[in-house]
Each structure stands twice: as C-alpha cells, then as structure tokens.
C-alpha cells in the first residue's frame, strides 16, 4: 500500500493546525533503546521521513542529544524548517545523587529550558511546547502562565502537557487553551478511558497524542523474550520482567491472529485501532528504521469494521496486562498533579 502525499491529517485540538495524524517520536534516536547509531545514519533517517511526508516530529530535552541532532538537520536544510511541526518538552532538570530524575516545572525553569532547547534546535521557534512532567510543587497555573509568556514572545506557538491528571489538565486549560495532552495509550494502557483523562480531552477539545502506542515495542510481536530488551531502559519496566513477560504475550498473540486475518502487521492493526477510538487521537510511535516508519504510516490508510474494532476490544478485556506502566520508584512520572495556587 503506497503512502499518499500529504499524509492524512488531523487538527491539533479544536481550532488547531492540521498536522499529520501520526508523528515521529525522536526518543528512539536518543539513548533509550540501545545504540541509536551515528549522526550520518540518524540524519539520513530524518531525510527519509521528511520525504515520506511524516513532518510531525516529537522531541524532548530528555532524549539524549536529539535536539542537537535536529539542529544539525535544520542547519543543513534551512528551507525545510517550515515543513516540520516541531515539538519538544521541558521538565527534567538532571538527576540527583541517587540517580533519580529531578523534575522542575517552575517559571524560571520553563524559560531556561526553552532557551536551551531553541539554542540546540537552531530554530527561532518551537511549534508545540510540552511540559513533560509537573514537579508536584509548582501550581500548574504558574507553569502555564510562564508558557504563555513564551508564546507571546514568539518562542512557542502552542502549549501542551504530558502525563497529567484530568484535574490538572482542566486547571491548565482554564488559564490558556492547551492544544495537546501527550500520554500513554495503547491496548495495554487503556487507563485514560476510565480515569477521566480522555473525557477531559473531549470536553476541552484537547488533542490526545498517544505515546508508546505499540507498548514500547511489545505489541509489535517482534519482542519474543526479556533478553530482547537487555541493554535498554525497557529492561527495568515491570511489564517486561521475566515473571510478567509470558503472561503479557497473551494479548500480543490475540492481536497477531486478528492482524493476520486482516492482512496487516500487528503494528498496523494496533495503530489503526487506536486511531479509530476518537478523532482527536494522534499517534506517536517511535522508530529509527525507515522501513518500520513506512509500515506504521500505512496504518493511517487502514479502515476497520465495527466488528474488527470490537474484536480487539474483547482481546484487551480478556487478557489481563500484568505489571505497572512504570516501576514504583517512578510513580511520579504518571498523571501528575500540583497544589492549588495561593489565593
């Protein structure tokens, strides 16, 4: 199945710009999944996905040297910066003595992090700037006001949040419209359907950008044992632990059977299904393989029947996912909340 140009688009929230309905996550080009390769290889990947029309690029200052890498690409291709809907994120301010991440979402850090990202990206603006995580100390209202200042200065164009609760999202949106919420959403991460997050996005007209839509690769069917993720950060994730791994394969096997019947790869079926759940969903799989990117993008052309949709839903309900999304020590990474502002 050949890809059209332009790729199918969706608005980024109510009244937002039309962007490709599937983005390219840059985390895979950084440090998280083993060796990402050298600059030549990674820049060639960026050339290729740009040529495919996959121009929603999602980065973060946490993802190793990827902002610097994008800066090199923009420097080499100055006429193409306008083609890219560029997102990046702030919120992680290094690590403490124990190795735990230090999270900051205070106004001073918002401004400092934005300057650092713009310098590395070699860009005058960021299209969508996310608060990657909230620190649990700074009222979300203060964080958003600092982001609005950056918008008024032309440094960013749209505001986003990542991994916050429905309450935090609603409070933030009351200060200034939030264009997108980035959060984990996949057949093995359906919590947002029942904890109020998805409903808040619908109520407010906020796009839902689904990160890890393929379960950090688990739902692709290509990971056969815990040994396949040794050497990258998934090795510490609860769902990849040996005591949970085989139990979680049950869902993968059911999806593989459904995909085979449809003539799709497992990844394509999962992505097509997620896209069908709500027209405000944007997909954000990560890869450093051009062929895998093409395979994923084809999912934008796949139409599922109501019965196929229900079959995947039944598989999700029948196969209990074992293990938390993050280790207990990283519970702060999920559904962040903040104190109320001083009156």
C-alpha positions in Angstrom: 0.0 0.0 0.0 1.6 3.3 -1.1 1.6 6.3 1.0 -0.3 9.4 -0.2 1.1 12.9 -0.1 0.2 14.7 2.0 -0.4 12.1 4.7 -3.8 12.1 6.3 -4.1 14.9 8.8 -6.0 15.8 12.0 -6.4 19.1 13.8 -4.3 19.6 16.9 -7.2 20.2 19.2 -10.2 22.4 18.5 -9.2 25.1 16.0 -5.6 23.9 15.9 -3.4 23.4 12.8 -3.8 20.4 10.6 -0.8 18.1 11.1 -0.1 14.5 10.1 -2.1 12.2 12.2 0.9 10.2 13.1 4.1 11.7 14.4 7.7 10.5 14.5 9.0 10.1 18.1 12.6 11.0 18.5 13.2 9.1 21.7 14.4 6.1 19.6 17.1 8.3 18.1 18.4 9.1 21.5 19.6 6.9 24.4 16.6 4.9 25.5 16.7 1.8 23.2 20.3 0.9 23.0 22.7 2.3 20.5 21.0 4.8 18.2 23.8 5.0 15.6 25.9 7.9 14.5 24.9 11.3 13.1 25.1 10.2 9.4 22.7 7.3 9.9 20.3 9.4 12.0 20.3 12.4 9.7 19.6 10.1 6.8 16.6 8.8 8.7 15.3 12.3 9.2 15.8 12.9 5.4 13.7 9.8 4.7 10.8 10.5 7.0 10.6 14.1 5.7 10.4 12.7 2.2 7.6 10.5 3.2 5.6 13.5 4.5 6.0 12.5 8.1 6.6 16.0 9.4 5.2 16.0 12.9 8.5 15.5 14.9 8.3 15.0 18.6 11.4 15.6 20.7 12.3 16.4 24.3 15.3 17.8 26.1 15.5 14.4 27.9 16.1 12.4 24.8 19.9 12.4 24.8 21.4 14.5 22.0 18.3 14.5 19.8 17.7 18.2 20.0 21.2 18.9 18.8 20.7 16.3 16.1 17.6 18.1 14.8 19.6 21.4 15.0 22.1 19.9 12.6 19.4 18.8 10.3 17.7 22.2 10.3 21.1 23.9 9.7 21.7 21.6 6.7 18.1 22.1 5.4 17.1 25.7 6.4 14.3 25.8 3.7 12.7 22.7 5.3 12.2 24.1 8.8 8.8 25.4 7.7 7.7 21.9 6.7 8.2 20.5 10.2 5.7 20.7 13.0 8.3 20.6 15.7 7.5 19.7 19.3 9.8 19.4 22.3 9.4 19.2 26.0 10.8 20.5 29.3 10.6 19.4 32.9 13.6 17.2 33.6 16.5 19.0 35.2 19.1 16.4 35.6 19.4 13.7 38.3 20.1 13.8 42.0 22.7 11.9 43.9 20.6 8.7 44.0 20.2 8.8 40.2 16.5 9.8 40.4 15.3 12.4 37.9 14.9 16.0 39.2 11.6 17.4 37.8 11.0 21.2 37.6 8.0 23.0 36.2 8.6 26.3 37.9 8.5 29.5 35.7 12.3 30.0 36.0 12.9 26.6 34.6 10.3 26.9 31.9 12.1 29.9 30.5 15.6 28.5 30.9 14.7 25.1 29.4 13.1 26.8 26.4 16.2 28.9 25.7 18.4 25.8 25.9 16.1 23.9 23.5 15.9 26.7 21.0 19.7 27.0 21.0 20.2 23.3 20.4 17.5 23.1 17.8 18.9 26.0 15.9 15.4 27.3 15.5 13.7 30.6 16.3 10.5 28.8 17.5 9.0 25.6 18.7 5.6 24.7 17.3 4.3 22.8 20.3 6.0 23.1 23.7 5.1 20.5 26.3 5.5 20.4 30.0 7.0 16.9 30.1 6.2 16.3 33.7 5.0 18.5 36.6 7.1 18.8 39.7 4.2 18.4 42.2 5.2 21.7 43.9 4.5 24.4 41.3 0.8 25.1 40.7 0.0 24.3 37.1 -1.4 27.8 36.7 2.1 29.2 37.2 3.7 26.8 34.7 1.1 27.7 32.1 1.4 31.4 32.6 5.2 31.1 32.0 4.5 29.2 28.8 2.1 31.8 27.7 4.8 34.4 28.1 7.0 32.4 25.7 4.1 32.2 23.3 3.6 36.0 23.4 7.3 36.4 22.7 7.0 34.2 19.6 9.2 31.4 21.0 6.5 28.8 21.0 3.2 28.6 19.2 1.1 26.0 21.0 1.0 24.7 24.6 1.0 21.1 25.6 1.1 18.9 28.7 2.3 15.4 29.2 1.2 12.8 31.8 -1.0 14.9 33.9 -4.3 14.0 35.5 -7.7 15.2 34.2 -7.9 17.7 37.1 -4.5 19.2 36.2 -5.5 19.4 32.5 -8.7 21.2 33.3 -7.0 23.7 35.6 -4.3 24.4 33.0 -6.8 24.9 30.2 -8.7 27.4 32.3 -5.6 29.6 32.2 -4.9 29.3 28.5 -6.1 26.7 25.9 -4.0 23.6 25.9 -3.6 22.2 22.4 -2.4 18.7 23.2 -2.0 16.2 26.0 0.6 13.6 25.5 0.0 10.4 27.4 0.5 6.6 27.1 -2.4 5.0 25.2 -2.4 1.5 23.7 -4.2 -1.8 24.0 -2.2 -2.4 27.2 -2.6 1.1 28.5 -6.3 1.9 28.5 -6.5 3.7 31.9 -7.3 7.0 30.3 -10.6 5.7 29.2 -11.8 5.3 32.8 -9.8 7.8 34.9 -11.2 10.9 33.3 -8.3 11.9 31.1 -9.8 11.0 27.8 -13.1 12.6 28.7 -11.4 15.8 29.8 -9.7 15.9 26.4 -13.0 15.5 24.6 -14.7 18.1 26.8 -12.0 20.7 26.3 -11.2 20.0 22.7 -7.6 19.0 23.5 -5.8 16.6 21.1 -4.6 13.4 22.7 -1.2 12.5 21.5 -0.6 8.8 22.2 2.9 7.9 23.2 4.1 4.3 23.3 1.1 3.3 21.2 2.8 0.0 20.5 3.6 -0.7 24.1 7.3 0.3 23.8 7.6 -2.3 21.0 6.0 -5.1 23.0 2.8 -5.0 20.9 4.7 -5.3 17.6 5.2 -9.0 18.1 8.9 -8.7 17.4 10.0 -8.9 21.1 10.0 -12.6 22.0 11.7 -12.7 25.4 13.1 -10.4 28.1 16.6 -10.9 26.6 15.5 -8.9 23.5 15.4 -5.7 25.6 18.6 -6.1 27.6 20.8 -3.1 27.3 18.0 -0.5 27.1 15.6 1.1 29.6 12.8 -1.3 29.0 14.7 -4.0 30.9 13.6 -2.2 34.1 10.0 -1.8 33.1 7.6 -4.1 35.1 5.8 -5.4 32.1 9.0 -6.7 30.5 10.1 -8.6 33.7 10.5 -12.3 33.3 7.7 -13.1 35.8 5.3 -10.9 33.7 6.6 -11.3 30.2 4.9 -14.5 29.1 1.6 -13.5 30.6 1.6 -10.3 28.7 2.3 -12.2 25.4 -1.2 -13.5 25.5 -2.6 -10.1 24.3 0.1 -9.9 21.6 -0.8 -13.4 20.3 -4.5 -12.5 20.0 -3.7 -9.3 18.2 -1.3 -11.1 15.9 -4.1 -13.5 14.9 -6.5 -10.6 14.2 -3.9 -8.8 12.2 -3.1 -11.9 10.1 -6.8 -12.3 9.3 -6.9 -8.6 8.1 -3.7 -8.9 6.1 -1.8 -6.3 8.3 1.2 -6.3 10.5 0.5 -6.4 14.2 1.7 -2.8 14.5 -0.6 -1.6 11.7 -3.6 -3.1 13.3 -2.9 -1.6 16.7 -2.3 1.8 15.3 -5.4 1.7 13.1 -7.5 0.6 16.1 -6.2 3.4 18.4 -6.8 6.0 15.6 -10.4 4.8 15.5 -11.1 5.3 19.2 -11.6 9.1 18.9 -10.9 11.6 16.1 -8.8 13.6 18.5 -6.2 10.9 18.8 -2.8 11.5 17.2 -0.3 8.6 17.2 3.3 8.8 18.2 5.2 5.6 17.6 9.0 5.8 17.8 11.5 4.1 15.5 14.9 4.6 13.9 14.1 2.3 10.9 12.8 3.9 7.7 11.0 0.7 6.8 9.3 0.5 10.2 8.2 4.1 9.8 6.7 3.3 6.4 4.9 0.3 7.9 3.5 2.4 10.7 2.4 5.2 8.5 0.3 2.8 6.3 -1.9 2.4 9.4 -3.3 5.8 8.6 -4.9 4.3 5.5 -6.5 1.3 7.2 -10.2 1.2 7.9 -11.5 -1.2 10.5 -15.0 -2.6 10.6 -17.1 -2.3 13.8 -16.7 -6.0 14.4 -12.9 -5.8 14.0 -12.9 -2.9 16.5 -14.9 -5.0 18.9 -12.6 -8.0 18.5 -9.6 -6.0 19.6 -11.5 -4.6 22.5 -12.5 -8.1 23.5 -8.9 -9.2 23.4 -7.9 -6.3 25.6 -10.6 -7.2 28.1 -9.8 -11.0 28.1 -6.0 -10.6 28.5 -5.1 -9.0 31.8 -1.9 -7.0 31.5 0.5 -7.8 34.3 2.8 -5.2 35.8 2.7 -1.4 36.2 3.4 1.0 33.4 6.4 2.3 35.3 8.4 1.0 38.2 7.0 2.1 41.6 10.0 4.3 42.1 8.9 6.3 39.1 5.3 6.7 40.1 5.8 10.4 39.9 6.1 10.0 36.1 2.3 9.4 35.8 -0.8 11.5 35.9 0.9 14.4 37.6 -1.0 16.7 40.0 0.0 20.0 41.5 -1.0 22.1 44.5 -3.6 24.8 44.2 -2.2 28.4 43.7 -2.1 30.7 46.7 -5.2 32.8 47.0 
